């Protein structure tokens, strides 16, 4: 069947399309163009973070480095939005290609892969922001005045004895259940926490002991953590069946052996006599003298009969019995005198607080350098251009580079 008069033949239509229609794009040229667009978008996306912080990014550390695994999906996202979209493009069989000769052939066809490049770069920036980059602004070093102090606290069974104290007289008021009374340990914990809160530039450590000594905390300036550790102390955490004063003092001396402070102080809080351990108190005195540490002893109680809780009665109220715990004030005075410290006896909460504060008033101060590092989160500098590129991708696909069908 011959074509109708005036209608272009099939061969003529093909020749016309070849003269005026778009040529199929070269695959290599297409890939190079898409990569070029990606590089340009990536440079624009990184421009703002670099202008704001510059070389700081080179030394930045990543707090959530596991999030960087998300970068593995960036190449897939790039391919899906550029070259991979050809396979998903709808197709329609037509009898002639002549009408398509009037299709888009301008600059918009050359930017067809731009939305995919924008989306890939936006995903990269958002993943990097999730990894939370931080920068150390500076190590702010300053000379501080202070001393190195190790608190040595007795956690033997005698610390469960009742101490004559009104909860309202404590530095921090304590609420007790009905019928409950303050023990020596309860009072000591409150007074020690108050003592820590009053320090500003003193490095403080804590050693607890019963039958054996344990390091609760090395010397530190982190008073908040130290106060929390002290508040959680209890008589059941260690073996309190004996009192190893010599071992406890030896452990405290070991913590001060490498101290760079001129003033090194050990504050011993105990309510008993040394009756256990491998290190004698006399040898512990020699060790303290060798490192130049002064020992201040605070004896809790006077060795009189005291009340100790002994279970509860039929109504659930605490039941108390009287008991006597031996003390050795001569030993504590000898320890303090030999190391050029001072000995105290505290029979109530006010006396205990007054004794501990008096210790610090007698000490000279030494200078040591405190270093505090400050950090800056850099993720907002990546989040902002990432969010902008996500919005730009949506705008390009919906308006400027919209595809049909």
C-alpha positions in Angstrom: 0.0 0.0 0.0 1.5 3.3 -1.1 1.5 6.3 1.3 -1.1 8.9 0.8 -0.3 11.8 -1.4 1.5 14.6 0.5 2.5 12.2 3.4 6.1 11.8 4.0 7.5 8.3 3.3 9.0 6.2 6.1 12.5 6.6 4.7 12.0 10.4 4.4 10.8 10.6 8.0 13.8 8.7 9.2 16.1 11.1 7.2 14.3 14.1 8.7 14.7 12.7 12.2 18.4 12.1 11.6 18.8 15.7 10.5 16.8 17.5 13.2 16.3 15.0 16.1 18.6 14.4 19.0 21.2 11.7 18.6 21.4 8.9 21.1 23.9 10.0 23.8 27.3 8.4 23.9 27.5 6.2 27.1 31.0 7.3 28.1 30.1 11.0 27.5 27.0 10.5 29.7 29.0 9.0 32.6 31.6 11.7 32.4 28.9 14.4 32.4 27.2 12.9 35.4 30.4 12.7 37.3 31.2 16.3 36.4 27.9 17.4 37.7 28.5 15.4 40.9 31.9 17.0 41.5 30.5 20.5 41.0 27.6 19.9 43.4 29.9 18.3 45.9 32.2 21.3 45.8 29.3 23.7 46.3 28.0 21.6 49.2 31.4 21.6 50.9 31.9 25.3 50.3 30.0 26.5 53.3 31.5 24.1 55.9 35.0 24.9 54.6 34.5 28.6 54.7 33.3 28.5 58.2 35.9 26.2 59.8 38.5 25.7 57.1 41.4 23.3 58.0 39.7 22.4 61.2 38.0 19.6 59.3 41.3 17.8 58.7 41.8 17.2 62.4 38.2 16.6 63.3 37.3 13.4 65.1 34.1 11.4 64.6 32.2 10.6 67.7 29.7 8.3 66.0 32.1 6.8 63.4 29.8 3.7 62.9 27.4 6.0 61.0 30.1 6.3 58.2 29.0 2.9 57.0 26.0 4.7 55.5 28.4 6.1 52.8 28.3 2.7 51.2 24.9 3.4 49.8 25.9 6.7 48.2 27.2 5.1 45.0 24.0 3.1 44.7 21.9 6.3 45.2 24.0 8.1 42.6 23.6 5.4 40.0 19.8 5.1 40.8 19.3 8.8 40.2 21.5 9.1 37.1 22.3 6.2 34.8 19.9 3.8 36.4 16.9 5.9 35.6 17.1 5.0 32.0 16.0 1.4 32.7 13.0 2.7 34.7 11.9 5.2 32.1 8.4 4.4 30.6 8.4 3.4 26.9 5.7 3.6 24.3 5.6 2.0 20.8 4.8 4.6 18.1 4.3 4.2 14.4 6.5 7.1 13.5 9.2 9.2 15.3 8.6 12.4 13.4 6.7 14.1 16.2 9.6 13.5 18.6 11.8 15.6 16.5 10.2 18.6 18.3 11.2 17.2 21.8 13.5 19.0 24.3 17.0 19.4 23.0 18.3 22.4 25.0 20.4 22.8 28.2 17.8 21.0 30.2 18.5 17.7 28.5 22.2 18.1 29.4 21.2 18.6 33.1 19.0 15.5 33.2 21.4 13.8 35.7 21.7 16.9 38.0 18.9 15.8 40.4 20.6 12.4 40.9 23.9 14.1 41.6 22.3 16.5 44.0 20.6 13.7 45.9 23.8 11.7 46.2 25.8 14.6 47.6 22.9 15.5 50.0 23.0 11.9 51.3 26.8 12.1 51.8 26.5 15.3 53.8 23.7 13.9 56.0 25.6 10.7 56.7 28.7 12.7 57.7 26.6 14.8 60.0 25.2 11.7 61.6 28.8 10.6 62.4 29.0 13.8 64.6 32.3 15.4 63.8 33.8 17.4 66.6 36.8 19.6 66.9 39.0 20.3 69.9 39.0 24.1 70.1 41.9 24.3 72.5 43.5 22.9 75.6 42.9 25.6 78.1 45.7 25.3 80.5 45.8 27.3 83.7 47.7 27.3 86.9 45.6 26.4 89.9 46.3 26.3 93.6 45.6 23.1 95.4 46.9 20.0 97.2 46.6 16.3 96.6 44.4 14.6 99.2 43.5 11.0 99.7 40.5 10.3 102.0 40.9 6.9 103.7 37.4 5.8 105.0 36.7 3.0 107.4 34.0 0.6 106.2 34.3 -2.0 109.0 31.3 -3.3 110.8 31.7 -0.8 113.7 30.6 2.0 111.3 27.1 0.8 111.6 26.9 2.2 115.1 24.6 5.1 115.8 26.3 8.5 115.9 24.9 11.2 118.1 23.7 13.5 115.4 20.6 15.5 114.5 19.9 15.2 110.8 19.2 18.9 110.7 22.7 19.6 111.9 24.3 18.0 108.9 25.6 20.1 106.0 23.0 18.5 103.8 19.7 17.6 105.6 18.9 13.9 105.5 15.4 12.5 105.7 15.2 9.2 107.5 12.3 6.7 107.8 10.4 6.7 111.1 12.4 5.2 113.9 15.6 5.1 111.8 18.8 6.8 113.3 21.9 8.0 111.6 24.9 5.6 111.7 28.5 6.7 111.7 28.8 5.8 108.0 25.7 7.8 107.1 27.1 10.8 108.8 30.6 10.4 107.4 29.2 10.1 103.8 27.3 13.4 104.2 30.2 15.2 105.7 32.7 13.9 103.1 30.3 14.9 100.3 30.1 18.4 101.7 33.9 18.4 102.1 34.3 17.5 98.4 31.8 20.2 97.3 33.8 22.9 99.1 37.0 22.1 97.3 37.8 24.0 94.1 41.4 23.2 93.1 42.3 20.2 95.2 42.8 16.8 93.6 41.0 14.3 95.8 41.1 10.5 95.9 39.3 8.0 98.1 40.4 4.7 99.6 38.0 2.5 101.5 39.0 -0.3 103.8 37.8 -3.0 106.1 39.7 -6.2 106.3 41.5 -5.1 103.1 41.8 -1.7 101.3 40.3 -0.8 98.0 40.7 2.2 95.8 37.3 3.9 95.2 38.8 6.7 93.1 42.3 7.9 92.2 43.0 11.6 92.8 40.8 13.6 90.5 39.2 17.0 90.0 35.9 15.5 88.9 34.1 16.3 92.2 30.7 15.3 90.9 31.7 11.8 90.1 33.6 11.5 93.3 30.6 12.6 95.3 28.4 10.0 93.5 30.9 7.3 94.3 30.9 8.2 98.0 27.1 8.4 98.2 26.9 4.7 97.0 29.2 3.3 99.6 27.8 0.7 101.9 29.0 -1.7 104.6 28.2 -4.8 102.5 30.4 -3.9 99.5 33.7 -5.1 101.2 34.6 -7.5 104.1 34.1 -5.4 107.2 35.0 -8.0 109.7 38.3 -6.3 110.6 40.2 -3.0 110.4 43.4 -2.9 108.4 44.6 0.7 109.1 48.2 -0.1 108.0 47.2 -1.6 104.7 44.8 1.3 104.0 47.5 4.0 104.7 50.0 2.1 102.6 47.5 2.1 99.7 47.0 5.9 100.1 50.7 6.5 100.1 51.1 4.5 96.9 48.5 6.9 95.2 50.5 9.9 96.3 53.9 8.5 95.4 54.0 10.1 92.0 52.1 13.3 92.9 53.6 16.5 91.6 52.1 18.6 94.4 54.2 19.9 97.2 51.5 19.3 99.7 50.3 15.7 100.0 47.7 14.9 102.6 46.0 11.7 103.8 42.9 12.1 105.9 42.0 8.9 107.9 38.5 8.5 109.2 38.1 5.5 111.4 36.3 4.4 114.5 38.4 1.3 115.5 41.8 -0.1 116.2 44.1 -1.7 113.7 43.6 -5.5 114.0 44.3 -6.9 110.5 46.4 -6.5 107.4 49.9 -7.2 106.2 51.3 -3.7 106.7 51.7 -2.4 110.2 50.7 1.1 111.1 54.3 1.9 112.0 55.6 0.8 108.6 52.8 2.8 106.9 54.1 5.9 108.9 57.6 5.4 107.4 56.1 5.1 103.9 54.2 8.3 104.4 57.2 10.1 105.7 59.2 8.9 102.8 56.9 10.7 100.2 56.4 13.7 102.4 52.7 13.0 103.1 51.0 14.4 106.2 48.4 12.2 107.8 45.4 13.8 109.6 43.5 11.3 111.7 39.8 11.7 112.7 38.6 9.3 115.3 34.8 8.8 115.1 33.4 8.1 118.6 35.2 7.8 121.9 35.1 4.1 122.6 32.0 4.3 124.8 29.0 2.0 124.5 26.9 2.9 121.5 23.7 1.7 120.0 23.7 -0.6 117.0 20.6 -1.7 115.0 19.8 -5.3 115.5 17.0 -6.1 113.1 13.4 -4.9 113.6 10.6 -5.6 116.1 7.2 -7.0 115.4 5.9 -3.7 114.1 8.7 -3.3 111.6 10.5 -0.6 113.7 14.3 -0.7 114.0 15.5 -2.4 117.2 18.8 -1.2 118.8 21.2 -2.9 121.2 24.2 -1.5 123.0 27.7 -2.5 122.0 31.2 -1.3 122.6 33.8 -1.1 119.9 37.5 -0.6 120.9 39.4 2.4 119.7 43.1 3.2 119.9 43.5 7.0 120.2 47.2 6.6 121.1 47.9 5.0 117.7 46.0 7.7 115.8 47.8 10.5 117.6 51.2 8.8 117.0 50.4 8.5 113.3 49.5 12.2 113.1 52.3 13.5 115.2 55.1 11.5 113.4 53.9 12.7 109.9 53.5 16.3 111.1 49.7 16.1 110.9 47.1 16.4 113.6 44.7 14.1 115.3 41.0 14.8 116.0 38.2 13.1 117.9 34.6 13.6 116.6 31.7 12.4 118.7 29.0 14.0 116.6 28.3 15.3 113.1 29.3 18.9 113.9 32.6 17.7 115.3 33.3 15.6 112.3 32.6 18.4 109.8 34.6 20.9 111.9 37.5 18.5 112.0 37.7 18.0 108.3 37.4 21.6 107.5 40.1 22.5 110.0 42.5 20.1 108.2 42.4 22.2 105.0 42.7 25.5 106.8 46.2 24.4 108.1 47.6 23.4 104.8 49.7 25.5 102.4 48.8 25.4 98.8 50.9 24.5 95.8 50.4 25.3 92.1 49.8 22.7 89.5 48.6 23.0 86.0 45.0 22.0 85.1 44.1 21.3 81.5 40.6 21.5 80.3 39.7 20.7 76.7 36.8 22.3 75.0 35.0 20.8 72.0 32.8 22.1 69.2 30.2 20.0 67.3 30.7 20.5 63.6 27.7 18.4 62.4 25.4 21.5 62.0 27.8 22.8 59.3 27.1 19.6 57.3 23.4 19.3 58.2 22.5 22.7 56.8 23.9 22.2 53.2 22.6 18.7 53.2 19.1 19.8 54.0 19.4 22.5 51.4 20.4 20.0 48.7 17.5 17.7 49.6 15.1 20.6 49.0 16.9 21.5 45.8 16.5 17.9 44.5 12.8 18.0 45.1 12.5 21.4 43.4 14.4 20.3 40.3 12.4 17.1 39.9 9.1 18.9 40.4 9.7 22.0 38.3 12.8 22.7 36.3 13.8 19.2 35.2 10.4 17.5 35.4 10.1 14.3 33.3 7.1 13.2 31.3 5.8 10.6 31.2 
